[in-house]
């Protein structure tokens, strides 16, 4: 078990955003979180990443337990091996591709940094071609590649992707999911939040369905794809 979340509750101000969440993520899995806008998917990722405090519950990562008494910070969790690639990319538009990637690898030593660049450029050859280009001038697809590449530069054990296909064409989306599979095949565990439920579940080992802050269904990717509730919600069947 790489990650286990038990009875997690998180608030935005007075808003109870996620309720008694229980999830498990095993090493070298892709676990998909699907649900409508406002279901609490991003809140869950931010809480795991340390960007939001938990009100109650427990997060267990590699056997280390975190509860509301721990003052977790996102940079501490990055050092422990958890990296979040946020919705909306949030690249640095006035920095070059290489400078953006270097920011993502700030915790690495020099030799590891070079290995990080090699890995990212191998996964995303287009970024190597754009190495010295300002990130703000990249296409939407290239910016998403850069956001994922920057997250990979820290060498995470758990990579959390929040809506990586948002705004991409169907062709680019298909290519992106192939790359997510490749990242998993290289040994990185992935927790994936996606509106594109069918594509996400097609590559996921397991999945969870969130609705208004609650988990309403869970199962293997294939089981959820065959669920009548999922078909009705996401395919209009």
C-alpha positions as CSV (number, residue, x, y, z in Angstrom):
1,X,0.0,0.0,0.0
2,X,1.5,3.4,-1.0
3,X,-1.4,5.6,0.1
4,X,-4.4,5.1,2.3
5,X,-7.0,7.8,3.2
6,X,-9.3,7.1,6.1
7,X,-12.4,9.0,7.2
8,X,-11.1,12.2,5.6
9,X,-13.1,15.4,6.1
10,X,-12.0,18.8,4.6
11,X,-13.7,22.2,4.7
12,X,-13.4,25.3,2.5
13,X,-14.2,28.0,5.2
14,X,-17.6,26.9,6.5
15,X,-18.3,24.6,3.5
16,X,-17.9,20.9,4.2
17,X,-16.3,19.9,0.9
18,X,-15.4,16.2,1.3
19,X,-17.1,13.8,3.8
20,X,-15.5,10.7,5.4
21,X,-13.5,9.8,2.3
22,X,-11.8,6.4,2.3
23,X,-9.5,5.5,-0.6
24,X,-6.5,3.2,-1.2
25,X,-3.7,3.5,-3.8
26,X,-1.3,0.6,-4.3
27,X,2.2,1.0,-5.8
28,X,2.4,1.2,-9.5
29,X,-1.4,1.6,-9.9
30,X,-3.4,4.2,-11.8
31,X,-6.4,5.1,-9.6
32,X,-9.0,7.3,-11.2
33,X,-11.3,9.7,-9.3
34,X,-14.3,10.7,-11.4
35,X,-17.3,12.9,-10.7
36,X,-19.0,16.1,-11.8
37,X,-17.7,19.6,-11.1
38,X,-17.9,20.5,-7.5
39,X,-17.8,16.8,-6.4
40,X,-14.7,17.4,-4.3
41,X,-12.1,15.7,-6.5
42,X,-9.6,18.6,-6.5
43,X,-10.1,19.2,-2.8
44,X,-9.1,15.6,-2.1
45,X,-5.9,15.9,-4.1
46,X,-5.0,19.2,-2.5
47,X,-5.6,17.8,1.0
48,X,-3.4,14.8,0.2
49,X,-0.7,17.1,-1.2
50,X,-0.7,19.3,1.9
51,X,-2.2,22.4,0.3
52,X,-5.4,22.2,2.3
53,X,-5.7,21.1,6.0
54,X,-7.8,18.1,7.0
55,X,-10.5,18.7,9.6
56,X,-10.5,15.0,10.6
57,X,-9.4,11.6,9.4
58,X,-6.0,10.2,8.5
59,X,-3.7,10.0,5.6
60,X,-1.2,7.2,5.6
61,X,1.6,7.4,3.1
62,X,4.3,4.8,2.9
63,X,3.4,3.8,6.5
64,X,3.7,7.4,7.8
65,X,0.5,8.6,9.4
66,X,-0.7,12.2,9.1
67,X,-3.7,13.6,11.0
68,X,-5.1,17.1,11.7
69,X,-2.4,17.6,14.4
70,X,0.3,17.5,11.7
71,X,1.3,20.8,10.2
72,X,1.7,19.4,6.7
73,X,3.1,21.7,3.9
74,X,3.0,21.0,0.2
75,X,6.8,21.3,-0.1
76,X,7.3,18.8,2.7
77,X,5.1,16.3,0.9
78,X,7.0,16.8,-2.4
79,X,10.2,15.8,-0.5
80,X,8.4,12.7,0.7
81,X,7.5,11.8,-2.9
82,X,4.0,13.3,-3.5
83,X,3.6,15.8,-6.4
84,X,0.4,17.4,-7.6
85,X,0.1,18.6,-11.2
86,X,-2.8,21.0,-10.7
87,X,-5.8,21.8,-12.9
88,X,-5.1,24.7,-15.2
89,X,-1.4,23.9,-15.7
90,X,0.0,27.0,-13.7
91,X,3.2,27.1,-15.7
92,X,5.5,30.1,-15.5
93,X,4.7,31.8,-18.9
94,X,7.7,34.2,-18.9
95,X,10.2,31.4,-18.2
96,X,11.6,29.0,-20.8
97,X,10.6,25.4,-21.0
98,X,13.9,24.4,-19.4
99,X,13.5,27.0,-16.6
100,X,10.0,25.7,-15.8
101,X,11.3,22.1,-15.6
102,X,14.2,23.2,-13.4
103,X,11.8,24.7,-11.0
104,X,10.0,21.4,-10.8
105,X,13.2,19.6,-9.9
106,X,14.3,22.0,-7.2
107,X,14.7,19.2,-4.6
108,X,17.1,17.2,-6.8
109,X,20.8,17.1,-6.8
110,X,22.7,18.0,-10.0
111,X,23.1,14.5,-11.3
112,X,19.4,13.7,-10.5
113,X,18.3,16.9,-12.2
114,X,20.0,15.8,-15.4
115,X,18.3,12.4,-15.2
116,X,15.0,14.2,-14.7
117,X,15.5,16.3,-17.9
118,X,16.4,13.1,-19.8
119,X,13.2,11.4,-18.6
120,X,10.9,14.3,-19.4
121,X,12.5,14.9,-22.8
122,X,12.2,11.2,-23.6
123,X,8.5,11.2,-22.7
124,X,7.8,14.6,-24.4
125,X,10.2,15.1,-27.3
126,X,8.3,18.2,-28.3
127,X,9.5,19.9,-25.1
128,X,13.1,19.2,-26.0
129,X,12.5,20.9,-29.3
130,X,11.1,23.9,-27.4
131,X,13.8,23.9,-24.7
132,X,14.6,27.6,-24.9
133,X,11.1,28.8,-25.8
134,X,9.0,30.9,-23.5
135,X,6.4,28.7,-21.9
136,X,3.6,31.2,-22.5
137,X,4.1,30.9,-26.3
138,X,3.5,27.1,-26.3
139,X,0.3,25.6,-27.6
140,X,-2.3,24.3,-25.0
141,X,-1.2,20.7,-25.5
142,X,2.5,21.6,-25.1
143,X,1.7,23.6,-22.0
144,X,0.0,20.5,-20.5
145,X,3.0,18.4,-21.4
146,X,5.2,21.0,-19.6
147,X,3.0,20.9,-16.5
148,X,3.2,17.1,-16.3
149,X,6.9,17.2,-17.1
150,X,7.6,19.8,-14.4
151,X,5.7,17.6,-11.8
152,X,7.8,14.6,-12.9
153,X,11.1,16.5,-12.3
154,X,10.8,16.0,-8.6
155,X,10.9,12.2,-9.1
156,X,7.6,11.5,-7.4
157,X,6.5,8.1,-6.1
158,X,2.9,9.3,-6.3
159,X,2.0,11.7,-9.1
160,X,-1.5,13.3,-8.8
161,X,-2.9,14.7,-12.0
162,X,-5.9,17.1,-11.8
163,X,-7.8,17.2,-15.1
164,X,-4.8,16.8,-17.4
165,X,-7.0,16.5,-20.6
166,X,-8.9,19.7,-19.9
167,X,-9.1,21.8,-23.1
168,X,-7.2,19.4,-25.3
169,X,-8.4,18.0,-28.6
170,X,-9.6,14.4,-28.8
171,X,-6.4,13.4,-30.7
172,X,-4.1,15.1,-28.0
173,X,-6.2,13.6,-25.3
174,X,-5.7,10.1,-26.7
175,X,-1.9,10.7,-26.8
176,X,-1.9,12.1,-23.3
177,X,-3.5,8.9,-21.9
178,X,-1.0,6.8,-23.7
179,X,1.7,8.9,-22.0
180,X,0.1,8.5,-18.6
181,X,0.2,4.7,-19.1
182,X,3.9,5.0,-20.0
183,X,4.6,7.0,-16.8
184,X,2.9,4.3,-14.8
185,X,4.8,1.6,-16.6
186,X,8.1,3.4,-15.6
187,X,7.1,2.8,-12.0
188,X,5.3,6.0,-11.0
189,X,2.0,5.5,-9.1
190,X,-0.8,7.8,-10.4
191,X,-3.9,9.3,-8.8
192,X,-5.9,10.7,-11.7
193,X,-8.8,13.2,-11.5
194,X,-10.6,13.4,-14.9
195,X,-13.9,14.6,-16.3
196,X,-13.2,12.3,-19.3
197,X,-14.4,9.3,-17.2
198,X,-14.4,6.7,-20.0
199,X,-10.7,7.4,-21.0
200,X,-9.7,7.6,-17.3
201,X,-11.4,4.3,-16.4
202,X,-10.1,2.6,-19.5
203,X,-6.5,2.9,-18.3
204,X,-7.2,2.8,-14.5
205,X,-6.6,-0.3,-12.3
206,X,-9.2,0.9,-10.0
207,X,-11.5,3.9,-9.6
208,X,-13.7,5.9,-7.2
209,X,-16.8,8.0,-8.0
210,X,-17.3,11.2,-6.0
211,X,-20.6,12.9,-5.7
212,X,-21.2,16.0,-3.6
213,X,-18.2,15.2,-1.4
214,X,-19.0,11.5,-0.9
215,X,-17.7,8.4,-2.5
216,X,-20.7,6.6,-4.1
217,X,-19.0,3.8,-6.0
218,X,-15.7,2.1,-6.3
219,X,-14.3,-0.9,-8.2
220,X,-11.9,-1.8,-10.9
221,X,-11.7,0.4,-14.0
222,X,-13.5,-2.2,-16.0
223,X,-16.2,-2.7,-13.4
224,X,-17.0,1.0,-13.3
225,X,-17.0,1.2,-17.1
226,X,-19.7,-1.6,-17.1
227,X,-21.8,0.1,-14.4
228,X,-25.2,1.2,-15.5
229,X,-25.0,4.3,-13.3
230,X,-21.7,5.3,-14.9
231,X,-23.1,4.7,-18.4
232,X,-26.1,6.8,-17.6
233,X,-24.1,9.6,-16.0
234,X,-21.2,9.9,-18.5
235,X,-22.5,8.3,-21.7
236,X,-26.2,9.2,-21.6
237,X,-27.1,5.6,-21.8
